[in-house]
Amino acid sequence: MGKVVLVTGVARQLGGRFVRRILRDPDVDRVVGVDALPPAHHLGGADFVRIDIRQPAIAGVLAEYGVDTVVHLDVSGIPLLPRGSRAAVKETNVIGTMQLLGACQKTPSVRRLVVKSSTNVYGSSPRDPAVFTETMVPKALPGGGFAKDIVEVEGYVRGFARRRPDVAVTVLRFANILGPSADTPLAEYFRLPVLPTVLGYDPRLQFVHGDDVVEVLRLASGEPRRGTLNAGTFNIAGDGVLLLSQAARRLGKPTLPLLLPAIRWTGTALRSVGVTDFSAEQIRLLTHGRVVETTQMREVFGFEPKHTTAETFADFARSHGPGLLPPEKLAHAVDRFEEVVRHG
């Protein structure tokens, strides 16, 4: 018998993509996808169980299918439904993770746990180091939002690892995920026709492509390859960084620099009409940025992303068409302006 893999959060695009990919793995015998809502996309030949991981019944699913590998993807910063509440998201992230870990602890067949985390765990503050490594802690602990959820989730995962040392536990701290089908808060921000920015700041940003995310999850859910170790905590990001100003130019979108009080008011207004998630933690990211070290990802985990940060952003930009200021037209206008200045 091959592995039996249970995947949470399959109603989201990332969960669906991962399920379809891992079904092609010859070592996998069965895949069980769970979520509180039925997915709008196909799950291939996977079994779907409609269940809320916040409920104790998840333990029965693990036992019924004899699950040996759990991939926990139901950790997110935005609701699945357009009008979903932040409170429900937090409950799923934190209470759902607690219930899932409790179920895994009681299920002897479970031998591997993979948890989708985020570099949000490091926070964003003016006192941050230039680059975060996996052993560093945030200079300012998150006071709320998705970043606080991630800190709590990782704390519960560490507790589980101590109670079940026989289970290989992998925590993957992903940088901002982008790609044609990305449904992250930062992707929503970049889809705005005009990008509100914090006056006087031009943060450094890192991205990881959705295709690389799926491949990393696949590697983490299997046995480690020779010379690698896929248990532990790893930062996952594409090479290089982009400044927010560079990202805006590559999208061809104008920016609207605002003072901090004004951008907070703008974020509240945008959230009230359901346009985007413009939370306090996202404002901090757009103020101070965040960059992580990926040496462990390469040298220990043995993964080399196929897409750099710039290539990931370019693929995202191509999938959403030209902005109000297409880069080629903007460059032509600048050239014309320089020519006029030179010739009077």
C-alpha positions as CSV (number, residue, x, y, z in Angstrom):
1,M,0.0,0.0,0.0
2,G,1.2,3.5,-0.8
3,K,0.8,6.6,1.3
4,V,-2.6,8.0,2.4
5,V,-2.4,11.8,2.4
6,L,-5.0,14.0,4.0
7,V,-5.0,17.7,2.7
8,T,-6.9,20.5,4.5
9,G,-8.1,23.6,2.7
10,V,-8.8,22.0,-0.6
11,A,-11.6,24.5,-1.5
12,R,-8.9,27.1,-2.1
13,Q,-6.9,27.2,-5.4
14,L,-3.6,26.1,-3.8
15,G,-5.2,23.2,-2.1
16,G,-6.8,22.0,-5.3
17,R,-3.6,22.3,-7.3
18,F,-1.6,20.4,-4.7
19,V,-4.2,17.6,-4.6
20,R,-4.1,17.2,-8.3
21,R,-0.3,17.2,-8.4
22,I,0.2,14.7,-5.6
23,L,-2.3,12.3,-7.1
24,R,0.3,11.7,-9.9
25,D,2.9,10.7,-7.3
26,P,3.5,6.9,-7.7
27,D,4.1,6.5,-4.0
28,V,0.7,7.9,-3.1
29,D,-2.2,5.4,-2.9
30,R,-5.0,7.7,-1.8
31,V,-5.6,11.4,-1.2
32,V,-8.4,12.7,1.1
33,G,-9.3,16.4,0.7
34,V,-11.2,18.1,3.5
35,D,-12.8,21.5,3.8
36,A,-15.8,23.2,5.3
37,L,-17.1,24.1,1.8
38,P,-17.1,22.0,-1.4
39,P,-14.5,23.1,-3.9
40,A,-15.5,24.9,-7.1
41,H,-12.6,23.1,-8.9
42,H,-11.9,19.4,-9.6
43,L,-9.9,17.4,-7.2
44,G,-9.0,14.7,-9.7
45,G,-9.4,11.2,-8.2
46,A,-9.2,12.4,-4.6
47,D,-11.9,11.7,-2.0
48,F,-13.6,14.8,-0.7
49,V,-14.9,15.0,2.9
50,R,-16.9,18.0,3.8
51,I,-15.9,18.7,7.3
52,D,-14.9,21.8,9.4
53,I,-11.5,21.1,11.0
54,R,-12.6,23.1,14.0
55,Q,-14.8,20.2,14.9
56,P,-13.5,17.0,16.7
57,A,-15.0,14.9,13.9
58,I,-11.7,15.4,12.0
59,A,-10.2,12.6,14.2
60,G,-12.7,10.2,12.8
61,V,-11.7,11.0,9.2
62,L,-8.0,10.3,10.0
63,A,-8.8,7.0,11.6
64,E,-11.3,5.9,9.0
65,Y,-8.9,6.4,6.1
66,G,-5.8,5.3,7.9
67,V,-4.0,8.5,7.1
68,D,-0.2,8.5,7.5
69,T,0.6,12.0,6.0
70,V,-1.2,15.2,6.8
71,V,-0.7,18.4,4.8
72,H,-2.3,21.4,6.5
73,L,-3.0,24.1,4.0
74,D,-6.1,25.6,5.7
75,V,-4.1,28.5,7.1
76,S,-5.0,31.7,5.4
77,G,-5.1,35.5,5.8
78,I,-8.4,36.1,3.9
79,P,-11.8,34.5,4.0
80,L,-12.7,31.9,1.3
81,L,-16.0,33.6,0.6
82,P,-16.0,37.3,-0.5
83,R,-18.1,38.4,2.6
84,G,-16.5,36.0,5.1
85,S,-15.5,37.4,8.5
86,R,-12.1,37.8,9.9
87,A,-13.3,36.1,13.1
88,A,-14.1,32.9,11.2
89,V,-10.7,33.0,9.5
90,K,-8.9,33.3,12.8
91,E,-11.0,30.4,14.3
92,T,-10.1,28.2,11.4
93,N,-6.4,29.1,11.5
94,V,-6.0,28.7,15.3
95,I,-8.8,26.5,16.6
96,G,-8.9,24.4,13.5
97,T,-5.1,23.8,13.8
98,M,-5.5,22.8,17.5
99,Q,-8.3,20.3,16.6
100,L,-6.3,18.9,13.7
101,L,-3.1,18.5,15.8
102,G,-5.1,16.9,18.6
103,A,-6.6,14.4,16.1
104,C,-3.1,13.7,14.7
105,Q,-1.8,13.1,18.2
106,K,-4.5,10.4,18.8
107,T,-4.0,8.7,15.4
108,P,-1.1,6.2,15.5
109,S,-1.0,5.9,11.7
110,V,0.1,9.5,11.3
111,R,3.8,9.6,10.5
112,R,4.3,13.0,8.7
113,L,2.9,16.4,9.2
114,V,3.4,19.4,6.8
115,V,2.2,22.8,7.8
116,K,1.8,25.8,5.5
117,S,3.1,28.8,7.4
118,S,4.2,32.3,6.3
119,T,7.1,34.7,6.6
120,N,4.5,36.9,8.3
121,V,5.7,35.2,11.5
122,Y,8.7,37.6,11.4
123,G,6.5,40.7,11.4
124,S,7.6,44.0,9.8
125,S,9.1,46.8,11.9
126,P,11.7,49.6,11.5
127,R,14.1,47.6,13.8
128,D,14.1,44.4,11.6
129,P,17.4,42.9,10.4
130,A,18.2,43.2,6.7
131,V,17.5,39.5,6.3
132,F,15.6,37.0,8.6
133,T,16.8,33.5,9.1
134,E,14.7,30.6,10.5
135,T,16.1,31.0,14.0
136,M,15.3,34.7,14.4
137,V,12.3,36.0,16.2
138,P,10.3,39.2,15.3
139,K,11.6,42.5,16.8
140,A,7.9,43.4,17.5
141,L,5.4,40.6,18.2
142,P,2.3,40.8,16.0
143,G,-0.6,42.2,17.9
144,G,-3.3,40.8,15.7
145,G,-4.3,39.6,12.2
146,F,-2.9,36.8,10.2
147,A,0.7,37.3,11.6
148,K,-0.6,36.7,15.1
149,D,-2.5,33.6,13.9
150,I,0.7,32.2,12.3
151,V,2.7,32.7,15.6
152,E,0.0,30.8,17.5
153,V,-0.2,28.1,14.9
154,E,3.6,27.5,14.9
155,G,3.5,27.4,18.7
156,Y,0.9,24.6,18.7
157,V,2.9,22.7,16.0
158,R,6.0,22.8,18.2
159,G,4.0,21.4,21.1
160,F,2.7,18.6,18.9
161,A,6.3,17.8,17.7
162,R,7.3,17.4,21.4
163,R,4.4,15.1,22.2
164,R,4.8,13.0,19.0
165,P,8.6,12.8,18.3
166,D,7.9,9.8,16.0
167,V,6.2,12.2,13.5
168,A,8.3,14.1,11.0
169,V,7.1,17.7,11.2
170,T,7.8,20.2,8.5
171,V,6.9,23.9,8.7
172,L,7.2,25.9,5.5
173,R,7.3,29.7,5.9
174,F,6.3,30.9,2.4
175,A,7.0,34.5,1.3
176,N,4.2,36.3,-0.5
177,I,2.7,33.8,-2.9
178,L,2.0,35.2,-6.4
179,G,1.1,33.7,-9.8
180,P,-1.8,33.8,-12.3
181,S,-4.3,32.2,-9.8
182,A,-3.0,33.7,-6.5
183,D,-5.7,34.6,-4.0
184,T,-3.5,36.3,-1.3
185,P,-4.0,39.7,0.3
186,L,-0.9,41.1,-1.6
187,A,-2.3,39.8,-4.9
188,E,-5.5,41.6,-4.2
189,Y,-3.6,44.8,-3.5
190,F,-1.6,44.6,-6.8
191,R,-4.9,44.2,-8.7
192,L,-6.1,47.6,-7.6
193,P,-6.1,50.2,-10.5
194,V,-4.1,52.6,-8.3
195,L,-1.7,51.4,-5.5
196,P,-1.9,53.3,-2.2
197,T,1.7,53.5,-0.7
198,V,3.1,54.9,2.5
199,L,4.7,58.3,1.8
200,G,8.5,58.2,2.2
201,Y,8.8,54.4,2.1
202,D,9.8,52.0,-0.6
203,P,9.9,48.5,1.0
204,R,11.7,45.4,-0.3
205,L,9.5,42.5,-1.1
206,Q,10.0,38.8,-1.9
207,F,7.7,36.5,-3.8
208,V,7.3,32.8,-4.4
209,H,5.6,31.4,-7.4
210,G,2.5,29.2,-7.0
211,D,4.1,26.4,-9.0
212,D,7.1,26.4,-6.7
213,V,4.8,26.3,-3.7
214,V,3.1,23.1,-5.0
215,E,6.5,21.5,-5.7
216,V,7.8,22.3,-2.2
217,L,4.7,20.9,-0.6
218,R,5.1,17.7,-2.7
219,L,8.7,17.3,-1.6
220,A,7.8,17.9,2.0
221,S,5.0,15.3,2.0
222,G,7.3,12.5,0.9
223,E,10.5,10.8,2.1
224,P,13.6,13.0,2.0
225,R,15.8,12.6,-1.0
226,R,19.4,11.4,-0.5
227,G,21.5,14.1,1.1
228,T,18.5,16.2,2.2
229,L,16.3,16.6,5.2
230,N,12.7,17.7,4.8
231,A,11.7,17.9,8.5
232,G,12.2,21.2,10.3
233,T,11.3,24.8,9.6
234,F,12.2,26.4,6.3
235,N,11.9,29.8,4.6
236,I,10.6,29.5,1.1
237,A,11.1,32.4,-1.4
238,G,12.4,33.1,-4.9
239,D,15.8,34.6,-5.4
240,G,16.1,38.4,-5.3
241,V,13.9,41.2,-4.1
242,L,11.7,43.9,-5.7
243,L,11.1,47.4,-4.4
244,L,7.4,48.3,-4.2
245,S,8.1,51.1,-6.7
246,Q,9.6,48.6,-9.2
247,A,6.6,46.4,-8.8
248,A,4.2,49.3,-9.5
249,R,6.2,50.3,-12.7
250,R,6.2,46.7,-14.0
251,L,2.4,46.6,-13.5
252,G,2.0,49.9,-15.2
253,K,0.0,51.2,-12.3
254,P,0.3,54.7,-10.7
255,T,0.9,54.9,-7.0
256,L,-0.8,57.2,-4.5
257,P,1.6,58.1,-1.7
258,L,-0.3,58.8,1.6
259,L,0.6,59.6,5.1
260,L,0.1,56.7,7.5
261,P,-3.2,58.0,9.0
262,A,-4.6,58.5,5.5
263,I,-3.6,55.0,4.3
264,R,-5.2,53.4,7.4
265,W,-8.4,55.3,6.5
266,T,-8.1,54.1,2.9
267,G,-7.6,50.5,4.0
268,T,-10.8,50.7,6.1
269,A,-12.7,52.2,3.2
270,L,-11.5,49.5,0.8
271,R,-12.4,46.7,3.3
272,S,-15.8,48.1,3.8
273,V,-16.7,47.7,0.2
274,G,-15.0,44.3,-0.1
275,V,-12.3,45.4,-2.5
276,T,-9.2,44.1,-0.7
277,D,-7.7,43.1,2.6
278,F,-5.8,46.1,3.7
279,S,-5.0,45.1,7.3
280,A,-2.6,46.7,9.7
281,E,0.0,44.0,9.1
282,Q,-0.2,44.6,5.3
283,I,0.3,48.3,5.9
284,R,3.4,47.5,8.0
285,L,4.7,45.2,5.1
286,L,4.1,48.1,2.6
287,T,6.0,50.3,5.0
288,H,9.0,48.3,6.1
289,G,9.0,45.3,3.8
290,R,10.5,41.9,4.7
291,V,13.3,39.7,3.3
292,V,14.2,36.2,4.4
293,E,17.3,34.0,4.0
294,T,16.8,30.8,2.0
295,T,20.1,29.0,2.5
296,Q,18.4,26.2,4.5
297,M,15.8,25.7,1.8
298,R,18.7,25.0,-0.7
299,E,21.3,23.2,1.4
300,V,19.2,21.2,3.8
301,F,15.8,20.8,2.2
302,G,17.4,20.5,-1.3
303,F,14.9,22.7,-3.2
304,E,15.8,25.3,-5.9
305,P,12.9,27.5,-7.0
306,K,12.3,27.6,-10.7
307,H,11.2,31.2,-10.5
308,T,13.0,34.2,-9.0
309,T,11.1,37.0,-7.3
310,A,11.2,39.1,-10.4
311,E,10.1,36.2,-12.7
312,T,7.2,35.4,-10.3
313,F,6.0,39.0,-10.4
314,A,6.4,39.1,-14.2
315,D,4.1,36.0,-14.5
316,F,1.6,37.6,-12.2
317,A,1.7,40.9,-14.2
318,R,1.2,39.1,-17.6
319,S,-1.9,37.4,-16.3
320,H,-3.6,40.6,-15.4
321,G,-3.1,42.8,-18.5
322,P,-1.7,46.3,-18.7
323,G,-2.3,48.9,-16.1
324,L,-3.2,52.5,-16.5
325,L,0.4,53.3,-17.3
326,P,1.8,50.4,-19.4
327,P,5.6,50.2,-19.0
328,E,6.3,50.5,-22.7
329,K,4.1,53.5,-23.1
330,L,5.6,55.1,-20.0
331,A,9.1,54.5,-21.3
332,H,8.2,56.1,-24.6
333,A,6.8,59.1,-22.9
334,V,9.9,59.5,-20.8
335,D,12.1,59.2,-23.9
336,R,10.0,61.9,-25.7
337,F,10.2,64.2,-22.7
338,E,14.0,63.8,-22.6
339,E,14.2,64.6,-26.3
340,V,12.1,67.7,-25.9
341,V,14.3,68.9,-23.0
342,R,17.5,68.3,-24.9
343,H,16.3,70.2,-28.0
344,G,14.5,73.0,-26.1
